[in-house]
Amino acid sequence: MIVITGAAGFIASCLVSKLNEQGFTDLVLVDDFAMASKHGNWALKKYRTLVQRNVFFDWLKDNQQQVQFIFHLGARTDTTEFNQHIFDELNLNYSKNIWHACVNYNIPLVYASSAATYGAGEIGYDDNETKIQLLKPLNPYGNSKNDFDNWALMQEKKPLFWAGLKFFNVYGPNEYHKGRMASVIFHAYHQIAATSAMKLFKSHKSECENGEQLRDFIYVKDVIEVCYFLMHLRRHSGIYNLGTGVARTFKALAQQTFKSMGKVEQIEYIDIPSDIRATYQYFTEANMHKLQNIGYNKNFYNLEDGIDDYVQNYLHQKQYF
């Protein structure tokens, strides 16, 4: 039996599909399943049972002997949320309880961290664990993820295998419910469909041209391949970056979205909203050597191929993965 938290959400629901494709159907999906907009993410999946997030630990106490692995991908991911109590409850303390349960019940664990932990990238994007305590995230979400990473590293008692994955800019199917927090590609597609144009943020730094801000965009299908790899590896515990290792511009992203949609390119530039301007990242790029050094050797989707697959096979028809 495999447990997936956040299973009604974006990345976790794609992981459930990957597991189903590989013949795994003895799955326990954990989340708050009340949000109607998430229903399509899990409705057609094959699984054993749904468990509400708030009763999961009671369920686990009764069923722990059957659980072979936990993917803890559930979290509050809104980078514009500033209520620290929400992050303490859902990201930090809930994750600590997952960790303790995995220790007590001898269950291997993969959990979601975030590239938001790197802040403005003052010390780079290297997943060297000796540097994690030096990181300065730019918002409460990033702080909550970094706080848990630091807490995990300090624990004397650890799960028999564990891995924290610092997700970079993930995009792909099953993010229909995410609203403002959906990927730039998702928003680009819908803007272009509605107006035949795409709005990108201006640069508010003199050394960076408009649209030349750089991010490491990773297709969700690559993210779940790494999760699946670690489920079978169960060695080399630690914290790992999960991006492509190649930063690309927002302008290149927009251009490929126009191309995949068969539309004429028309890009406009607007100011970065004032509520996120001070914490806006102008560059991210994952150092991927650590994951490669433990044996992960699959090629990642490049931005063009990832966008093309996402647009052609999912967004055009609002299909789920």
Secondary structure, DSSP 8 states (H G I E B T S, - for coil): -EEEETTTSHHHHHHHHHHHHTT---EEEEE-TT-GGGHHHHTT---SEEEEGGGHHHHHHHHGGG--EEEE------TT---HHHHIIIIIIHHHHHHHHHHHHT--EEEEEEGGGGTT-TT-S---GGGGGG---SSHHHHHHHHHHHHHHH-SS--SSEEEEEE-EEE-TT-TT-GGGS-HHHHHHHHHHHHS-EEEE---STTS-TT--EE-EEEHHHHHHHHHHHHHH--S-EEEEES-S--EEHHHHHHHHHHHHT----EEEE---HHHHTT--SB-----HHHHHTT-------HHHHHHHHHHHTGGGT---
